């Protein structure tokens, strides 16, 4: 059984921010990713840990949080 993790990062210039979420294999290489456009309340909630990246998700993956930015990922069959 493969073990996958995910990591996320807020990216983009001022005025246009996105949350990039990437699923990583056991070597730490990205195998899937997606971006979600963020507004100011989303950014605030992420940086204060009110919301986690797992709530934004990646199609085809179930994300189990370790903290608001990273955790474990399971492929949905």
N, C-alpha and C positions, 0 to 999 in steps of 0.2 A: 504494500500500500504506500503510495506516494504521500509525503507530508508537504503541504503547501502553507505558506504564510502570505500575508498581504501587508503592504505599507502604503501610506498616503502622504501627500504633501500639497500644501496650498501653493499654487503657481500663478503667474501672470502679472502684467503691469498694473499699476494703480488704476482703479476704475473698472477693471475687468479681471476678476479672479476666478480660478477654477480649482476644484479639488481633484487631483489626479490620484486614482487608486490603482495599484498594480499588484497582481498575484505573482508570487515568486516561488520557484521550485526550490528543492533542497540545497542547491548550489547558490541560491540568491539571485538567479537570473529571472527576469520578468517573462511570464508566459501568457499573460492576458492583462489588459488594462482598460480603463475608461476615464473620462473627465466629466465632471459635473459643474455647471456654472454656479457660482456662489453670489449671494447678495450680502449686504452688511450684517443682517441678523444671523445668517448661516456662518459667516466668518467668526462673529462673536461667540456663537454657540460652540463652534469647534475649538477655538482657542481657550475657552473657559471650561471645556470638557462637559458641556451640557448636552452636546450631540457628538456622535462618533462617526467615523468614516463608514462603519458597517451599516449605518442607517441610509447611506447613499447607495451602497452596493455596487456589484458588478453582475451583469446578466450571466446566468449560468453558474453562479457561485454563491455559497452561503458563507458569510463572514462572521467569525466569532471573535469579539474584541478582547484584546489584552489591555489596551488603553484607547483613547479616542482616535489614534492615528494608525495603529497596527494590531495584528492578531493572527489567527489561523483561518485558513480558507479551505472549504470542502466543495468539490465539484458536484453540482446537482445533476443527477442522471435523468 
